[in-house]
Amino acid sequence: MLIIGELINTSRQAIQAAVESKDAAYVQKIAVEQEQAGANYLDVNCGTQVFNEIETMEWLVNTVQEVSKLPLCIDSPNPKAIERGLSLAKYGQPMINSITGEAERYAQIQPLAQQYKSKIVALCMDDMGMPETAGDRLRVVRKLHHDLTAAGIPEDDIYFDPLVKPVSTGDQAGVEVLETVGLISRDYPNVHKVCGLSNVSYGLPNRKVLNQLFMVETMTMGMDAYILDPLDRTMMGFVHGARALLGKDSFCMNYLTAHRQGLYQQDK
């Protein structure tokens, strides 16, 4: 199970303010807290810095790496910002977030994955737009899998993202994602599946409850990586508990270790 800490993102007001004031201490505090909470990767995203994203990415990557040796997930719509982040990443195997089946995006990002030997998040969308059904998503998966593996990207480095949409906008949105994860797990057992959870609950009350339940449901279908807030101790409890119950934690050792370290919420 791969947990990608999502909190170093300038779409969050506190990080935006820290970036604008060059408050390295705050950014580093968030990086360290996510690592201590059990994150395996740290996502670094400054996509809201439209006019100086490349420079901001450089500052963020260097700032984070002063206090953490976790590998980084370089997250941007801008290929040049991704390249700058990758060029500075010095711990472990970096990850790119993300590539798609869109011809232009694919041509920009695939060479970077090859050059830096990175892991890569592959979104289930192409030039036809965002798929609605599991079948449409699988069509994109087939093309991306063929093209990426033909380019020499190992299956173990590919993380398909089925694109989670809000259930508030369509009552089958969650089901389509679950079916997609199941189909990918069946047809491509050597790749990984990843998603961010928060979109599923957009526009609804008590969002954390829906996010937590959806995490368990997707894990049951074969999801094995998440972009989430590792400081949410209840969510992390669901992560560790679900893995144990699904037979993915030999003798519940990770669950017990996390319990001893106080990494998830416990009843008082």
C-alpha positions in Angstrom: 0.0 0.0 0.0 1.4 3.3 -1.1 0.3 6.5 0.7 1.0 9.8 -1.0 0.7 12.7 1.4 -1.4 15.4 -0.3 -0.9 18.4 1.9 1.9 20.3 0.2 -0.3 21.9 -2.4 -0.7 25.6 -3.0 -4.5 25.1 -3.6 -4.5 24.9 0.2 -4.6 28.4 1.7 -2.0 27.8 4.4 0.5 26.4 1.9 -0.2 29.2 -0.6 0.5 31.8 2.2 3.7 29.9 3.1 4.9 29.9 -0.5 4.2 33.6 -1.0 6.1 34.5 2.2 8.8 31.9 1.6 8.0 30.4 5.0 10.1 27.3 4.7 9.6 26.3 8.3 5.9 25.8 7.8 6.3 23.8 4.6 8.9 21.7 6.4 6.6 21.1 9.4 3.9 19.8 7.1 6.4 17.5 5.3 7.7 16.1 8.5 4.3 15.5 10.0 3.1 13.6 6.9 6.2 11.4 7.0 5.7 10.7 10.7 2.1 9.9 10.1 3.0 7.1 7.6 3.2 8.7 4.2 5.4 6.9 1.7 5.6 9.7 -0.8 5.1 13.5 -0.5 3.1 15.2 -3.3 4.4 18.6 -4.3 2.0 20.8 -6.2 2.2 24.5 -6.9 0.0 24.6 -9.9 -1.9 27.7 -8.7 1.4 29.7 -9.1 0.7 30.2 -12.8 3.3 32.9 -13.4 6.2 31.5 -11.4 5.4 27.8 -11.1 8.8 26.5 -12.2 10.6 28.7 -9.7 8.1 27.8 -6.9 8.5 24.1 -7.7 12.3 24.4 -7.3 11.9 26.2 -4.0 9.3 23.7 -2.7 11.3 20.6 -3.7 14.5 21.9 -2.2 12.7 23.1 1.0 11.1 19.7 1.5 14.2 17.7 0.9 16.1 19.6 3.6 14.0 17.8 6.2 12.6 14.6 4.5 14.2 11.8 2.5 10.8 10.5 1.3 10.5 10.3 -2.5 8.5 13.0 -4.1 5.4 13.0 -6.3 5.9 15.9 -8.7 2.4 17.1 -9.4 1.7 19.8 -12.1 -0.2 20.5 -15.3 3.0 22.2 -16.5 5.5 19.8 -18.1 8.3 22.3 -17.5 7.5 22.4 -13.8 7.5 18.6 -13.6 10.9 18.5 -15.3 12.3 21.0 -12.9 11.0 19.0 -9.9 12.3 15.7 -11.2 15.7 17.2 -11.9 16.0 18.2 -8.2 14.5 15.1 -6.6 17.3 13.2 -5.0 15.8 10.6 -2.7 14.3 7.3 -3.9 12.3 6.9 -7.1 10.3 10.0 -8.0 6.7 9.9 -9.3 5.0 12.0 -11.9 1.5 13.2 -11.4 0.3 12.8 -14.1 0.1 11.5 -17.7 -3.1 11.0 -19.8 -4.0 9.5 -23.1 -4.3 13.0 -24.6 -1.9 13.1 -27.4 -0.2 16.4 -26.5 0.1 15.5 -22.8 1.4 12.1 -23.5 4.1 13.4 -25.8 5.2 15.9 -23.2 5.3 13.6 -20.2 6.3 10.1 -21.4 9.9 11.1 -22.3 10.3 12.6 -18.7 9.2 9.3 -17.2 11.8 7.5 -19.3 14.6 10.0 -18.6 14.1 10.1 -14.9 13.0 6.4 -14.5 10.1 7.6 -12.5 6.8 6.1 -11.4 3.9 7.6 -13.2 0.2 8.3 -12.4 -1.8 7.6 -15.6 -5.2 9.3 -15.6 -8.0 7.4 -17.4 -8.8 10.2 -19.8 -7.9 11.0 -23.4 -8.7 13.4 -26.2 -12.3 12.2 -26.1 -12.6 13.7 -22.6 -13.3 12.3 -19.1 -15.0 8.8 -19.5 -18.3 8.2 -17.9 -18.4 4.4 -17.7 -16.0 1.7 -16.6 -15.8 0.4 -20.2 -14.8 3.8 -21.5 -12.1 4.0 -18.8 -10.8 0.6 -19.6 -10.5 1.6 -23.3 -8.1 4.4 -22.2 -6.2 2.0 -19.8 -5.6 -0.4 -22.7 -4.1 2.3 -24.9 -2.0 3.8 -22.1 -0.8 0.4 -21.0 0.3 -0.5 -24.5 2.0 2.7 -25.2 3.8 3.1 -21.8 5.1 -0.5 -21.7 6.1 -0.3 -25.4 8.2 2.8 -24.4 9.9 0.7 -21.7 8.0 1.8 -18.6 7.8 -1.2 -16.2 4.3 -2.2 -15.2 5.3 -1.9 -11.6 5.9 1.8 -12.2 2.4 2.5 -13.7 -0.4 3.8 -11.4 -3.7 4.0 -13.1 -6.1 6.7 -11.7 -9.7 5.9 -12.6 -10.8 9.5 -12.1 -13.2 9.8 -9.1 -16.2 12.0 -9.7 -18.7 13.3 -7.1 -21.6 11.0 -6.4 -23.6 14.2 -5.9 -23.6 14.7 -9.6 -24.5 11.1 -10.6 -25.5 8.2 -8.5 -23.3 5.7 -10.5 -20.1 7.8 -10.2 -18.8 5.7 -7.3 -19.9 2.4 -8.8 -18.2 3.1 -12.2 -14.9 3.7 -10.3 -15.2 0.5 -8.4 -15.9 -1.4 -11.6 -13.0 0.2 -13.3 -10.6 -0.8 -10.5 -11.9 -4.3 -10.6 -11.4 -4.5 -14.4 -7.9 -3.2 -14.2 -7.0 -5.6 -11.4 -8.3 -8.5 -13.5 -6.8 -7.5 -16.9 -3.5 -5.9 -15.7 -2.6 -7.5 -12.4 1.0 -6.2 -12.5 0.1 -2.5 -12.5 -1.1 -0.3 -9.6 -4.2 1.7 -9.0 -4.3 5.1 -7.3 -6.8 7.8 -6.6 -7.6 10.8 -4.6 -10.7 10.2 -2.5 -12.1 13.7 -1.8 -13.8 14.2 -5.1 -16.3 11.4 -4.4 -17.9 13.4 -1.6 -17.9 16.9 -3.2 -21.0 18.9 -2.5 -22.3 16.6 0.3 -22.2 16.9 4.1 -20.0 14.8 6.4 -17.5 14.3 3.6 -15.0 12.4 5.7 -17.4 9.6 6.3 -18.0 9.1 2.5 -14.2 9.4 1.8 -13.4 6.7 4.4 -16.1 4.3 3.2 -15.0 4.8 -0.4 -11.4 4.1 0.5 -12.4 0.7 2.0 -14.7 -0.1 -1.0 -11.9 0.7 -3.6 -9.3 -1.3 -1.6 -11.7 -4.3 -1.7 -11.6 -4.0 -5.6 -7.8 -3.8 -5.7 -6.8 -0.2 -5.2 -3.3 -0.2 -3.7 -2.3 3.5 -3.5 -4.0 6.7 -2.3 -3.4 10.4 -2.4 -4.7 11.5 0.9 -4.2 13.5 4.1 -2.1 11.1 6.3 -2.7 13.5 9.3 -6.3 12.3 9.3 -5.8 9.6 11.9 -9.2 8.1 11.4 -8.6 7.6 7.7 -5.2 6.0 8.5 -7.0 3.7 10.9 -9.2 2.6 8.0 -6.2 2.1 5.8 -4.4 -0.2 8.3 -7.5 -2.0 9.3 -8.8 -2.6 5.8 -5.4 -4.1 4.8 -5.5 -6.4 7.7 -9.0 -7.6 7.0 -8.3 -8.1 3.3 -5.4 -10.4 4.0 -2.8 -7.9 2.8 -1.0 -7.6 6.2 0.7 -10.8 7.2 -0.2 -11.6 10.8 -1.6 -8.0 11.1 2.0 -6.9 11.8 1.6 -3.4 10.1 -1.7 -2.9 11.9 -0.1 -3.7 15.2 3.0 -1.6 14.5 0.8 1.4 13.6 -1.2 0.9 16.8 1.9 0.9 18.9 3.1 4.0 17.2 -0.2 5.8 17.6 -0.7 6.4 13.9 -4.4 6.0 13.8 -7.4 7.1 15.9 -8.2 4.9 19.0 -11.3 4.8 21.1 -11.0 6.6 24.4 
